[in-house]
Amino acid sequence: MESSPASSSSPTPVTDSSADTLAKDLQNQSLGAVDEGGKIKRKLEDFNWDHSFVKELPGDPRTDVISREVLHACYSKVSPSVEVDDPQLVAWSESVAELLDLDPKEFERPDFPLMLSGAKPLPGAMPYAQCYGGHQFGMWAGQLGDGRAITLGEVLNSKGERWELQLKGAGRTPYSRFADGLAVLRSSIREFLCSETMHCLGIPTTRALCLLTTGQDVTRDMFYDGNPKEEPGAIVCRVSQSFIRFGSYQIHASRGKEDLDIVRKLADYAIRHHFPHIESMDRSDSLSFKTGDEDDSVVDLTSNKYAAWIVEIAERTATLVARWQGVGFTHGVLNTDNMSILGQTIDYGPFGFLDAFDPSYTPNTTDLPGRRYCFANQPDIGLWNIAQFSKTLAVAQLINQKEANYAMERYGDKFMDEYQAIMSKKLGLSKYNKEVISKLLNNMSVDKVDYTNFFRLLANVKANPNTPENDLLKPLKAVLLDIGKERKEAWIKWMRSYIQEVGGSEVSDEERKARMDSVNPKYILRNYLCQSAIDAAEQGDFSEVNNLIRLMKRPYEEQPGMEKYARLPPAWAYRPGVCMLSCSS
C-alpha cells in the first residue's frame, strides 16, 4: 500500500470504517478484486499456486532439456523455451477463466500473450514436464513423457479446487526425443475447440483457457510422406484437475523393484488430492462384492484403498467411453499414455466425430492398417487399457489379481449400463430395446446415414401407428438419401417397430422430442468445420474460430441463422487432412 506525503507527516487515526477498508484491501491483494456479486477476480500475479505435484513427488535432479532417459522421477523441472514474435491471443474460454477466478479483463493485457505463451515467466509458477510411458497401438513404447507440454503448476481457486495449467507447444523438454517441443496452429485450434465442445456436450474432458499464435513458423510433415512445410506456430493453455495418466504409473513399474515405491507414492498422491473420499472409506460402507471366480470369492474395497481406486477409475473410464459412443466421437489415439486417471478425454490429436455412420471409422491415418482405435473398438480398447493399468498396480503389489479382475468386470458392467441408458434416451425409449437399437445401427451402417442429424430428426417422428406407409419416412428424408426400394422397405419395417415401441409410453410426442433434443446435439464439431476455421486462421482471419466457439457453447439448442453448421459435409470434407489426420502437430 502506498502512502501520500501528507499522511507520512501526520498519521491518520484508524476508525472502524478505515479498518474495514484496510482489511478489504489486504484481502483483495491476496485474493484479487471482489465484484458486486462477491466473486473473486484475480490478476495473473494473484494466482494461489500450490505445486503439490512438485513438492510431494520425486523429481529429476537435472534441469537441462537434453533428450534422455529420466530415472526415479515423476517430473523434470523445465522452463518454456518457445520463441515468439509478437504473439497474439486468438481465443479464450470465459468459463475456464471463471474456474480459475481469473478476471476477464486480464485477457486485454498487452503482456497476456507473453505470459501465457511462456515467453515471459508467470509469477509464482514452477514449471515442469511429467515423466510417463505407455502402450502405443498395443506395444510397450517405454519412456514417453511430456515432449511438448510444460505444466506451470496448480492453482487453487476460491472454492479450494485444484486446477493445473499446462502450456502445449512451449518448447523442448527431456522427453522431446528428436522433436522441437512446439505445436502448430491447425492442431492447436482443433484441441482448443474440441476440449471446450466436449465440455458443453457434457462429456468429461480437459479444458482450454486460451489459444495463442507465436508469430513463428514451425516445420511439420503432416502426412509423414517426406513433404514438410512451414506452418504457423501456436500454444494452447490446457487446464485440468490433473494430467496424470495410466502411463504415469506404467513407466515406473516397468523399471523394476527400485521404482515400484514411486508407483505407490504416485497412487497415494492421486488418492489424497483427487479421490479423497477413498481415504475416508470404512467397513460400514459395505463395499464388498462377490466375483465371478469359480471359488465365488469376495473383493472388499474397504480393506484396500488401491482396489477401490482402480475400480473407480475403471468405472469413470467406462462412463467416458459410453458417452463418446453416444455422440459419435472417435478419439483416434487411445494409447495408455493418453488415458486420464480422472476419466477425462485427454490429448486431442486426430480425433473425429462421425459423419456417415461407419463403425470402422478411424480419424487417424497411422491407425488405418489395423483400425485398432476405430469407433466400434473404443469400448474394448478402454477395457484393454484398464487391464494394463491393473497389471501395473499388481506388479507394485498394490492390488491382487482378484481385485484387478473385479476392476475389469466393473468396467464392462458400467459401460453396458451407461451405453444402454444413453442409447435409450437418444431414441426416446422408456427402456432399452436391444432389437430396435441393433437393427437401427445396422441400417445406419448399411446406408451410411449421418449419425448426428439422424437422431436429431428422429425426435420429429409421431408415435401414430396409423401413419400411412408413404409418410413414415418423411421426417427422415434429409438423411435417408438415395436409398433403393429394398432399403426403403427395411427402413419402413424398422420405423413401424420403433413407433410401436415409443407408442406404448405415456409420454407425449412433444415431451419425447424435448427429451431427445436434450441428449442429441444439433451441432457437433465436424472435421470440415474445424478445417474451414483453420484455413481462415492460417490467413490471419480468426472469426470462424470464434464463431465455432459461440456455436458449440449450446450444441443442443436450435440457433437461428446457424443452420448451415448442421449441414451434411461437402464433398471436399472427405479428402485426407480433413476427415483423417496424422498425429503430426
Order of alpha helices (4+ residues) and beta strands (2+ residues): alpha-alpha-beta-beta-alpha-beta-beta-alpha-alpha-beta-beta-beta-beta-beta-beta-alpha-beta-beta-alpha-alpha-alpha-beta-beta-alpha-beta-beta-alpha-alpha-alpha-alpha-alpha-alpha-alpha-alpha
